[in-house]
């Protein structure tokens, strides 16, 4: 996912425009090598606009489906960070300002041990250690939505303790109405973040989401689709960015 912001000279701000395209059936699969990453990134330059300086790229976001096997985390994060850095360099070489690079994952409930608060902290610590070793200290990471009360229960601790992590709570739907228990849990997470962080700023790291499918180009509720190992960005340049997905094992 890539979000392109168009600068408003009068306000000095950025209004975001984003779009998404699903990978066509029978799309590329298997591991992306560094050379392949570079070739994919080269696609960004196919339609280089004459007025690149008028646009800011708000974020380059790569989604990965984290494995429950902890031994694979370092490889998965290294490939995601590598791809983000390659695309960022390509875009900056074309004259664009890239403001952030980010990673989204499938729900942390699928790959973290949530048996207890201690096991959840240990898993999040191992994840952040792998991210650091992959050179990803500048990456923002959304560890996906929680869909259970157990997941919501550990979120405040994880978000307050580990700076790179963001997450959301999917409040669900039954008969056209949000799930009451998950709504209450999301409210509890928000309250805890607001009272236990300076100025309540940790609330910025959390969102309660409703009807937000995996792959949505909205980072606070972002989640990587389970069908992809890694999906990354190529874009044609206009007011709306086009997203193509690529897979890695």
Legacy VTK file of the C-alpha trace (Angstrom):
# vtk DataFile Version 3.0
C-alpha trace
ASCII
DATASET POLYDATA
POINTS 249 float
0.000 0.000 0.000
1.242 3.426 -0.832
-0.546 6.616 0.088
0.183 9.752 -1.890
-0.607 13.093 -0.326
-1.125 16.189 -2.479
0.257 19.332 -0.892
-2.085 22.225 -0.283
0.092 25.339 -0.672
-2.388 27.517 1.202
-2.631 25.285 4.259
0.749 23.635 4.148
-0.926 20.311 4.851
-1.439 17.012 3.109
-4.713 15.484 2.061
-4.412 11.733 1.471
-5.584 9.866 -1.597
-5.270 6.099 -1.761
-6.588 3.173 -3.728
-6.064 -0.559 -3.943
-6.055 -3.280 -6.555
-6.103 -6.980 -5.746
-3.410 -9.240 -7.150
-4.741 -10.967 -10.256
-5.265 -14.719 -10.098
-2.113 -16.631 -10.801
0.063 -13.699 -9.738
3.693 -14.009 -8.736
4.540 -16.274 -5.841
7.644 -17.389 -4.033
10.398 -15.450 -2.341
11.381 -12.034 -3.639
15.143 -11.717 -3.967
16.853 -8.355 -3.635
17.150 -8.142 -7.422
13.468 -8.959 -7.875
12.550 -6.356 -5.259
14.503 -3.780 -7.223
12.819 -4.752 -10.481
9.395 -4.456 -8.850
10.364 -1.097 -7.430
11.497 0.048 -10.889
7.859 -0.228 -11.966
7.188 2.843 -9.848
9.111 4.929 -12.350
7.137 3.825 -15.400
4.900 6.902 -15.321
7.088 9.484 -13.673
5.179 12.777 -13.599
6.745 16.076 -14.563
5.682 17.673 -11.281
6.910 15.155 -8.704
7.723 17.943 -6.261
4.015 18.712 -5.933
3.376 15.359 -4.229
4.418 13.876 -0.930
4.261 10.147 -0.388
2.674 9.780 3.021
3.689 6.169 3.482
5.027 3.031 1.877
3.400 0.071 3.626
4.337 -3.573 3.159
2.097 -6.312 4.525
3.407 -9.625 5.788
1.603 -12.686 7.095
3.584 -13.514 10.200
4.203 -17.192 10.856
3.538 -18.735 14.245
7.044 -20.201 13.938
9.216 -17.627 15.709
12.297 -18.795 13.801
10.832 -17.306 10.597
10.205 -13.824 11.983
13.680 -12.443 11.319
13.543 -13.442 7.644
10.018 -12.086 7.155
10.802 -8.725 8.733
14.124 -8.403 6.923
12.412 -8.852 3.532
9.700 -6.321 4.391
12.192 -3.707 5.599
14.390 -4.354 2.553
11.498 -3.836 0.156
10.342 -0.647 1.888
13.852 0.784 1.722
14.269 -0.067 -1.960
10.955 1.549 -2.924
11.693 4.584 -0.744
15.062 5.081 -2.434
13.473 4.780 -5.884
10.806 7.352 -5.074
13.241 9.782 -3.492
15.437 9.428 -6.555
12.447 10.563 -8.616
12.081 13.678 -6.480
9.323 12.585 -4.110
9.402 13.176 -0.384
8.656 9.885 1.441
7.377 10.659 4.916
7.141 7.192 6.523
7.685 3.500 5.896
5.398 0.990 7.575
4.577 -2.698 7.958
1.243 -4.407 8.591
0.706 -8.005 9.662
-2.106 -10.465 10.077
-3.714 -10.460 13.531
-1.169 -10.895 16.318
-3.604 -13.405 17.819
-2.537 -15.787 15.037
1.202 -15.695 15.723
1.848 -14.454 19.269
1.568 -16.667 22.350
-1.229 -15.013 24.337
-1.402 -17.656 27.052
-0.586 -14.988 29.608
0.530 -11.387 29.809
4.114 -12.590 30.278
4.092 -14.777 27.144
2.539 -11.944 25.118
5.232 -9.522 26.290
7.933 -12.076 25.480
6.536 -12.597 21.967
6.237 -8.857 21.284
9.767 -8.364 22.597
11.109 -11.064 20.275
9.260 -9.472 17.356
10.672 -6.005 18.068
14.161 -7.487 18.494
13.880 -9.080 15.031
12.659 -5.754 13.635
15.656 -3.951 15.135
18.123 -6.517 13.760
16.474 -6.140 10.344
17.304 -2.422 10.412
13.657 -1.502 10.905
13.919 0.979 13.772
12.304 3.645 11.587
9.332 1.447 10.620
5.855 1.801 12.112
4.269 -1.631 12.555
0.592 -2.492 12.854
0.322 -5.991 14.329
-3.208 -6.375 13.029
-6.638 -6.433 14.603
-7.633 -8.396 17.653
-10.983 -10.137 17.403
-11.183 -11.651 20.885
-11.414 -10.360 24.431
-8.130 -12.116 25.226
-6.338 -10.172 22.509
-7.917 -6.897 23.569
-6.876 -7.590 27.143
-3.149 -7.643 26.362
-3.128 -4.795 23.828
-2.644 -1.874 26.256
0.458 -3.538 27.734
1.970 -4.255 24.315
1.270 -0.816 22.855
2.557 1.014 25.926
5.696 -1.114 26.272
6.837 -1.390 22.644
7.218 1.891 20.731
7.016 0.578 17.130
3.732 -1.275 17.619
0.258 -0.184 16.546
-2.911 -2.317 16.555
-6.682 -2.295 16.316
-9.717 -4.100 17.703
-12.257 -5.427 15.240
-15.597 -4.929 16.955
-17.365 -7.435 14.701
-20.939 -7.519 13.631
-23.997 -9.596 14.483
-27.327 -8.848 12.862
-25.990 -5.544 11.561
-24.860 -4.364 15.004
-21.366 -4.166 16.508
-20.458 -6.741 19.115
-21.215 -5.231 22.516
-18.428 -7.071 24.342
-15.780 -6.060 21.802
-16.997 -2.471 21.877
-16.567 -2.439 25.655
-13.118 -4.016 25.304
-12.065 -1.410 22.713
-13.265 1.356 25.032
-11.229 -0.158 27.860
-8.100 -0.248 25.684
-8.605 3.391 24.710
-9.108 4.439 28.328
-5.997 2.591 29.499
-3.854 4.119 26.749
-5.200 7.580 27.500
-4.461 7.406 31.231
-1.125 5.581 31.120
0.679 7.636 28.474
1.806 11.243 28.511
-1.001 13.404 27.190
-2.878 10.256 26.164
-0.685 10.097 23.060
-0.649 6.269 23.012
-4.261 6.433 21.816
-2.778 7.320 18.432
-1.490 3.735 18.282
-4.925 2.116 18.503
-8.167 2.057 16.514
-11.505 0.306 16.890
-12.487 -0.909 13.428
-15.763 -1.936 11.842
-16.168 -3.403 8.343
-12.462 -2.947 7.556
-11.286 -5.947 5.492
-7.640 -7.102 5.322
-5.621 -5.044 2.853
-7.603 -1.853 3.439
-5.394 1.199 2.694
-5.961 2.637 6.182
-3.018 1.977 8.474
-4.780 2.286 11.887
-6.985 -0.679 10.956
-4.472 -2.259 8.608
-4.009 -6.006 8.340
-2.228 -8.217 5.877
-4.482 -10.671 4.009
-3.848 -14.226 5.140
-3.567 -15.366 1.507
-0.345 -13.412 0.922
3.062 -13.918 2.440
4.155 -10.407 1.575
2.485 -7.755 -0.505
4.241 -4.627 -1.540
3.894 -1.493 -3.531
4.133 -0.359 -7.084
2.290 2.727 -8.178
1.306 4.776 -11.159
1.341 8.468 -10.465
-1.773 10.554 -10.384
-4.013 11.790 -7.595
-4.834 8.211 -6.629
-2.112 5.613 -6.129
-2.569 2.138 -7.578
-1.435 -0.820 -5.517
-0.199 -4.139 -6.819
0.509 -7.082 -4.540
3.479 -9.449 -4.679
3.931 -12.602 -2.621
6.799 -14.096 -0.709
6.992 -17.336 1.238
LINES 1 250
249 0 1 2 3 4 5 6 7 8 9 10 11 12 13 14 15 16 17 18 19 20 21 22 23 24 25 26 27 28 29 30 31 32 33 34 35 36 37 38 39 40 41 42 43 44 45 46 47 48 49 50 51 52 53 54 55 56 57 58 59 60 61 62 63 64 65 66 67 68 69 70 71 72 73 74 75 76 77 78 79 80 81 82 83 84 85 86 87 88 89 90 91 92 93 94 95 96 97 98 99 100 101 102 103 104 105 106 107 108 109 110 111 112 113 114 115 116 117 118 119 120 121 122 123 124 125 126 127 128 129 130 131 132 133 134 135 136 137 138 139 140 141 142 143 144 145 146 147 148 149 150 151 152 153 154 155 156 157 158 159 160 161 162 163 164 165 166 167 168 169 170 171 172 173 174 175 176 177 178 179 180 181 182 183 184 185 186 187 188 189 190 191 192 193 194 195 196 197 198 199 200 201 202 203 204 205 206 207 208 209 210 211 212 213 214 215 216 217 218 219 220 221 222 223 224 225 226 227 228 229 230 231 232 233 234 235 236 237 238 239 240 241 242 243 244 245 246 247 248
